[in-house]
Structures are given as structure tokens and as C-alpha cells.
């Protein structure tokens, strides 16, 4: 998976809202909100007539968690501005990945099951075209 946390922490608006509370897959117990989680939904390799290409297209989900719906909406808008259309080289020249394009796909409003704190969640999906 691309180092998505690096792209999110590079954005001052996102870090102004969540600080360093950006987690892979799940929130910690009794999280401080707002916060973000991210996970790979699927990873599709690309093939040509000569075999596999060094290109993949993972679908990444970013969840924007907050104690109010309005806070979740503000965070989701900041994440979308930070990621949609992004191109980057992540990591060193030798081991890094080149993100050819990161594109917003869809968004859903959800509500967490935990009674305290209330957890409003906006889930966003992105397609990432990257060189492997």
C-alpha cells in the first residue's frame, strides 16, 4: 500500500484538524477525535499481452471520524482537497513508489456503534494508480 499517512500529514489543514491521529485500519480504543483511518479495500494488478505490468490500482478507503457530523464533514472536505488528483514520489528513489494519480471515487455517511464518544464517520474511497 502507498504510505497514505505521509500524504495526509503533509497537508497543513488535515494535520491542523487531526494532528498525528492517522491510523491504519482501525481506531485505537477510546480514541481522541477527530481522527482518520485508512485501509486497502482491493489491489488490482495490471497486465499486458507480455504479462504483468509494474503498475497497480489499489482502492483505498479513508474514514474521517469525529464527535459531530459537522466536524466529520469539515475533515472529509480537507482530506478530499489533500488527496484528490495527487501525484507524488513516496520513499527514496530506490524503494519509493511513484503515485501517478490518486482519484476520489465515492463517499458514504456512517455512524459508529460505540456509545461514547459518539463517532460520526464519513468513508471515502480513492483509486490510486501507482508504479510498483
Secondary structure as UniProt FT lines:
FT   HELIX           4..9
FT   HELIX           12..18
FT   TURN            19..20
FT   STRAND          22..24
FT   TURN            29..30
FT   STRAND          35..48
FT   TURN            49..50
FT   STRAND          51..66
FT   HELIX           69..83
FT   TURN            84..85
FT   STRAND          86..90
FT   TURN            93..95
FT   STRAND          97..111
FT   STRAND          120..131
//
